[in-house]
Amino acid sequence: MHDQHANPRSDIEIAQEAHMLPIAKVGRQKLGIELHDLLLYGHFKAKISLDYLRTLENRPNGKLILVTAVTPTAAGEGKTTTTVGLGDALNHLGKNAVICLREPSLGPCFGVKGGAAGGGYSQVLPMEDINLHFTGDFHAIGAANNLLGAMVDNHIYWGNALGLDARRLSWRRCLDMNDRALREIVISLGGVGNGFPREDGFDIIAASEIMAVFCLAENLPDLKRRLGNMIVGQTRDRKYVKASDLEAAGAMTALLKDAFAPNLVQTIENNPALIHGGPFANIAHGCNSVIATKTALKLGDYVVTEAGFGADLGAEKFMDIKCRKAGLKPDCAVVVATIRALKMHGGVAKDALKQENLPALEKGFANLARHVENVHKFGVPAVVCINRFSADTEAEFASLKSLCESIEVECILSDHWAKGGPGAADLAKAVLKTIDTVPSKFAPIYPDDMPLWKKAQTVARELYGADDIIGDQKVRDRFKELQDQGYGHFPVCIAKTQYSFTTDPDKKGAPRHHVVPVREVRLSAGAEFVVAICGDIMTMPGLPKIPSANKIDITPEGRIVGLF
């Protein structure tokens, strides 16, 4: 048994030793896609052509499995690793399974988190490419975002025929890097030729509304329609000005045309994985693209996908936003936990997590129980996966299994980090049995016609254990304004800390009877949801004191090292 953080071989070393098949071979042998339907990016990455996707429309859909997790801690849960391990395990058992993941953002890669392509022997490859520029999708989204920013300022410069109020511009620039110095800036300095000075700022690309639009659009015409509906600002009499008013949607869609095709790569065990799109889960909806998920459902009998952070954020948005909008129905959910993380939720400090502590485990179990209960509220059956670490003891696992039995959920110990697909075979069998015996009765947690305020209130009460949401008069007025303007049928996307059911990141476990303060309300008219910003949430993260970038390097032979 390996310790996932003490193993002498890093994830990148394991990945670089793996034997990759040419991606054209993976596409043909595993998915039946011929070479002329793949757009190759070298030997090991490809996009599946949009023309080919149109030929799949009449095929039946496979079963959809969502991998989610407990509230994340510094101890780590391994959601992406489990998604890859489960996909490999299903293929190991002779099933035709496809994995769907988000693309990593460069910001976290060089910041705190490091890479996001799985870990150990449950990784997607080529790991370095996926974590760095991949096929350029993020750069295309950044270019489209910044084209619109340039067109807004250019429109004002040339006379402002639309009457945009420079104080009420809401469209910000973006880039794919954590850079706190760009959060709040002043632009257009330097005289008449450079436009009108005003305050502005940057977001990270994963937080751009274009990323959310990109991941929810069904096809190119839908992408163009949504891009055109994005709001860039208001006039002096508070009328919205949209990207379509600036005639920007066509050019943005042209920049995104190639990026919009899903990316095909492979796991260490040479099984197919679609990696496409990457919206933040604590700000946006935290799921890979609808187009990739729907493609996978046509190509595989089973599709394993993930949603960001804990089930209160990622799974809720997956079901209330993505599945609602795209007509998807999850057949089973896997809730990932580690004994280490549950002990941390039970009050154990990070440096004491390797010591057996049954009382802390039992106390921290409340967090896992809440997430399982929440998944069940959507009518989706759940299986608990305990991602194994070497310091876990038999007594701790026995205690956890017993606790899971008390809430009538199956609990499987999985060793996919160390053993790949075979290490997750028991998990795959449990998931298959659940899909075969417990039909999903999926439904979103609130109906479309519920008022926006009540939607946010329902999520807070039902999923966060809160007594209520609160907001000052300005926030309440904004909810009412959006309701009156005809956006009341949109789902709500709650932006809050990923580290707690509350808006206080230090409150671990499963707190109840708290209130959720709504600080700001934003309309994402292109993505077609209303963002309720709760607590202190940043759309442009900063780098930590010692960023991951300090350890990343390249050898004289051109080999990348230190990337996770």
N, C-alpha and C positions, 0 to 999 in steps of 0.2 A: 504494500500500500504506500502511496506517495503522499507527501505533504505538498499541496499545491503552491505553497509560497516558500518552501525550503528546498525544493528540488533543485539540484545543481544545474539542470538543463533548462534554459529559459524557453518560453513559448516560441520565440523567433528561431531559436536553434532547432527545436523539434520541427517547426514548419519548414525550415530550409533543408532539412534532411529527408523530407517526405518526397515520394515519387509522384509527380503530377503527370496526368495524361494530357495530351493535346486537347484543348477545350472542344474542338470540332468532334473529336472522338466521344467525349462525354455527352455532347449534345445528341449525336447520332445514336450511340448505343443505349443511353439511359432514357432519352426523351423522344427519340425518333425525329429529331430536327436535322435536316440535311444542311450541308455546308453553305449552300446558296441562300439559306434563310438566317445565317449568322453573320454578323458584322464583326470581324475579328480585330481585337486589339492585341497584337502579338499572338503567341502560341497558347496562352493560358487564360485569356479574358475574351469575352465576346458579348455583344448585344444581340438580342433576338429581334429580328426585324418586325416592324409594326405591320407590314403586309402579311407576314406569316401569322401574326396574332389574330388577324381577322378571319383566318381559315379555321380557327379553333372554336368559333362561337357556338356551334351546335353540339360540341362534345359534352358529355355529362361532367359534373363537378366531382372532385374527390372530397374526402373528409378534411375538415379544417381543425387543426389543433393549435391552441394558443398557449405559449409558455409565458408565464408571469412569475411574480416573486413576492416575497415578504418585503416589508419596508427596508430599503438598503441601509447597510451599516458600513463602517470602515473595514469590517471583517470580510465583506464580500459574499455574494450569493452565487454568482456564476450562471446567470440567465442565458446569455448568448452561448456559453459553453454547453449548457444543457440542451438548448435548441439544436445545436449541431450534433451533440451526442445522441439525442433522441432520433433525429433524422437518420443518422448512420445506423442506429440500432434497428430501426424499422426496415431499412434496406438489408441489413445483416440477417433479418428474419425472413427475407424473401419478398418484402413488400416494395411497391414502387412509390417511394417517398421523395418529396422535394422540400428543401428548406428555403424559407423566405426571411431575410434579415434587412435591417437598415444599413445604410452606408455610414461609416464612422466620419466624424467631423475632425478636421485637423486641430481645432482648438483644444479639445480634450486630449488628443493624441500627444500634443506637445505640452499640455498643461498638467493636470492632476492624474487623469485616468490611465493614460497610456493607450495601447491599441484596443480595438473592439472587434476582433475577428474570432472570438472564442479563445480557448486555451488548452494547453497540454495536447492530448491526442484527439481533441474535439475542436478542430479549427477549420476555417475556410481559407483557401489558398488562391493565388499567391498573397500571403498575409501582408507583406510589405506594401505591395501595390494597393491592396484594398484599404489599408490604413493611411496611405499617402494620397496620391492624386487619382488613383483608380482609373476610371474612364473619363474623368473630367466633368462629371455631372454637377458637382458642387460649384465648380468654376463657371459653368454655363448658367446656373441659377444666380450666382453672384453677378455675372455680366448682365443678365436680364433685369435684375433688381436695380443695378446701378445705371443701366440705360434709362429706366423709368425716372430715377432721381435726376439724371441729367436733363431729361425732357421736361420735367417739372420746372427746374430753374431756367431752362432755355425759354420756356413758354412765358415765364414772368419777365425775362430779359427783353423779349421781343414784343412787349406791350400788354401781356396778361389779358388777352381777350376773354378768358373764362372768369376773370375777376377773382382769382385765387387770393386768399388772405394769407400773407407771408407768416403771420403769427399762428395760423391754424393749419400749417402743412404737417401731415402725419407720416409721410413716406420718408424713411431713413435709408441711408446707404448701408451696405454690409460687406463683410469679408470673412473668410474662413480661418480666423485666427483669434485667440483670446488677446484683447488689447484694450485695457481699461482706459488708456489715454484718449481713445476715440469715442468713449461713451457720450460725452457732451462736448461739442466743438462749435466754433464759429467759422462759417464758410463765406466765400465770395469777397474776401478782403482784397485790397489792392487797387481800388479805383473803379471808375465807370465801366471800363471794358470787361470787368470780371463779374458784373451783376450786382445784386443788392445784398449787402451783408446781412446774415441772419444766423440764428442758432440752429444747429443740426446735431446729428450724432450717428453712430454706426451700431448696428446689431451684428451678431454672428450669423452666418448664412443659414444655419439650422433653425434660427428664429425668424427668418424672413417669411412673410406671408406667401411669397412665391414657392417656398419649400412646401408649405402646407397645401397650396393649390396643386402643385406638381404631384403630390402624393395622394390627392383625392380625385384628380381628374380621371375620367374613364377613357378618353381618347383625345386626339388633337383638337377637334372642334370644341369639346368640353373644356380643354385646357385654355384655349383662346378665349372662350366665353368668360371663364372664371377670372383670367388675367385682366380682362376688360372691366370686370366688376369691382376690382380692387380700388379702394378709396385712397386718394393721395392727399386730400385736404378738404378744406371748406372755403366757401366764399364769405364775404363779410356778413351776409344775412344767413349764414350757417347752412347753405345748400352744399351737399356733397359733390365733389368733383372726382370722377373716376378715371382710371387709366384709359378707358375707351374714349372719354372726352378729349384726351390728348392724342388720340389715334396711335396709341403705343402698343396695343395688344398684338397686332400682327407681327411687328418686329421682335417682340419678346418671345412669341411662339416660335418664330424662325430660329432664334438663338437656342431654344430648348428642344427643337425637333429631334436631334440625334440623342440628346440626353434622355428623352422621354421613353426610349426603348429600354426594357429591363436588361440588367447585366447578368450574364451567366458565368459562374465560376464553379469550383469543386471543393469538396471537403478533403481532408487528409486521406480518407478512404475512397476517394474518387467518385463521390456521389454528388448529384447536381444541387447547386444552391443559387437562388436568385437574390441579388443584393441591390436594392434600388431605393433611393430617397432616404432622408434622415432627419425628420423634424424633431426638435427638442421635445421631450416628454413632460417636462415640468412647465413648459411655456405653450407649446403646440400639442399635437395629438400623439406624437411619439410612436408612429407605426411606419413600416415600409409602405411603398406605393400600392394603391389599389390595383393598378395595372399589373404589377408583378404578382400580387397575391392571386388575382383572377387568372392570370396565365398559368401559374403553378397548379391551380385547381383543375385546369383543363389537361395539364401534362402528367399529373401524378394522381395516384389513388389516395395518398395522404399528403397533406401539406402541414409542415411544422413552422409556425411563425412566432415572433415575440413582440411584445410591446414594452416600452421603456419603463424602468423603475418598478415600484411595487404595484400591486393590483389596484390600489386606490387611484393611481394616476394612469399608468399605461393600459391596464385591462379595461378600466372604466371608459377611457377615451376610445380604445379599440372598439368596444361594443356600442357605446352611445353615439360616437361620431362616425368611425370608419364603417362598421357593419351596417349601421342605420342608413348611411348615405349610399353604400355600394351594394346593399342587399345581400350581404354575407351572413352566414350562420355558423358560428363556432360549434363543433361537435363535442369538444372536450377541452378542458383547461388543465395545465400542469402548473402547480404553484411550487416554485423552487425555494428551498430554505437550506441553510447550513446550521449545524448545531452551534457553531461559533457565533453566528449572527443572532440566533435565538438567545444565547447566553448574554450577548451584549444588550438585547432588548430587556433581558432580566436584570440588568444593572451591573454586569461584569465589565471591568476596564479592559481595554484592548490587550494590554500586556499580560493579563491573567486568563486569556481565553483557552489556553492549552490545558488548563487544570480542570479535572472533572468537577462539575457543579450542577447537581440535579435540581436543587431548589431554584437556581437562577434559570435553568432550562425550562422548568415548569412555569415560572413567572413569565418568561419571554414567549412561551407558547401562545399566550393571548394574542400576540401580533399575527402569528400564522393562522390561528383560529378565525380572527376577524377577516383576514383576506379570503380564506376558504368560504366563509359565510357570505362574503360579498359576491364572490363568483357565483355561488348558488342563487343569489338574488336575481341574477340575470337568466336563471333557468338552465345554466350550463353545468354539467357534471364535472367534478374536479378530482385530480390525483395529486398527492403531495410527493415531490421528489426531494430527498435529502442528498445534497451534493456532498460527497464524502471527503473528509480531510483526515490526515493520519493521526491527529491528536484526539479524534472522536473515540469515545470508549463504548464498549458493548452495553454497559449499564445506561449510558446516555441515549443510545439508539433504542434500547428496549423501552425506556421511559417515554421517548417521543412516539414510538409506535403505539404504545398504550394510550397516550394522550390523543393521538389521531383517531384511534378506535372510539374514544369517548365522544368524538364529534362525527363519527360515521364516515370517515374518509380514509381511503387506502394510502398507506405511507410506504414508499419504496426507497431503499438505500441504493444510490447509484454511484458508480466509480468510472464514469466516462472520461474524466480528465486524465486519468492514468491509463485507461484501457480502451478508449475510443468506443465505437459502437457496441462491441460485446459487453463492455462495462455497463451499458444502459439497457441491456436486453430485457431485464426484469421490468424496468420502467416501460419499455415499449409494449411488453405483453400486457401490463396493467392498463395502459392507455387503449390498446386494441380491445381488451375485454370490456372496458368502460363504454367505448363507442358502440360495441355490439349489444350491450345489455341495458344501458341507461340512455334512452333517447334524449337528445337535447331539446329543451323547450325554450329556446332563446327568445328573449324580448328585451329591448332597451329598458332602462330603469325608470324612464319617464316618457310620456307620449309627446309627439310633436306639438300638439296644441296647448300644452301646459305653458303658462306665462314664464318668461325668462327668469324672473326673480325666484319663482317656485322651483324651476329646474335646478338652479344653483343650490337652493335650500334643500331640495330632495337629495342631491349628491352628498352634501355636507352631513345631513342627518342619517341617511341610509348607509353611506359608505365610510364616512369619517368618524361616526359616533358623536357628532356635534349636536348641541341643542338647537343651534340656529346659525344663520349668517347675519352679519351686521354691516351697515355701510352708512356713511354720512349722507346728508341730503343730496349732495352733488351726485353721489353714486346711485342713489335711489331714483333721482331724476333721470339719470342716463339710462338705467334699465327701462324706465317708463317711456322715454323718448324712442329708444330702439323698438320697443313693443309697438308703439303708436306708428312708427315709420314702416311697419310691415315686416320686421325681422324676427317677430316673436316665435316663428316656427323653427328658427335655427336651434341646434343644440348648443349647450354651453361648454366651453373648454376652460376648466379651472386651472389657473397657473398658481402653483404653490410649491413649497419645499417638498422635495422627494423623501426627506429623512424622517418624516413624522406624519401621523394622521392629522395632526394639528398644523398650524402655521409656524409653530416654534420647533426648529430642527432638533432641539435638545430633548424634546419630550418623546421618549421611546415607548415601546410596548403598544398597548391598545387603549389610549386614554378616551374617556367619555366625558360628556357634559361640558365640553369646551365650546367656544364660539369661533366662527371663522370670519375674520374681518375682510370685507371686499374693499380694496384700496382704489381700484380703477377698473373701468369697463371699456374694452376696445371692441370695435366691430371689425371682423375679418369677412368682408362681404364677398370676396373671391373664394376663400376657403369655405364660406357659408357656415361659420360658427361665431359665437360671441365669447370673447375671452374675458373672464372675471379674474383679475389679478389680486391674489390674496397674500398678504404678508409681503416680505421683502424678496422680490424676484428680479433677477437681472437678465436682460436680453443680450448683454455683452459681458461675458465672464472675464476675469483677469487671470494672469498666470500666478501660480503660487511662488513662494520665496525660492524654492528649488524646483523648477519645472522639469517635467519628463524630458524636455528638449536637451537638458544638460547631459543626459546619458546616451542620446542617440548620435551615432557616428557612422562613418563608412570606412571600410578597410581599403588598402591600396588596390585590391583586386575588384573593388566595386561592390562589396557585400555590405549590406546595411546591418548594423548591430545596435542593441540597446532599445529596440522598439518593442517594449513589453517582454 
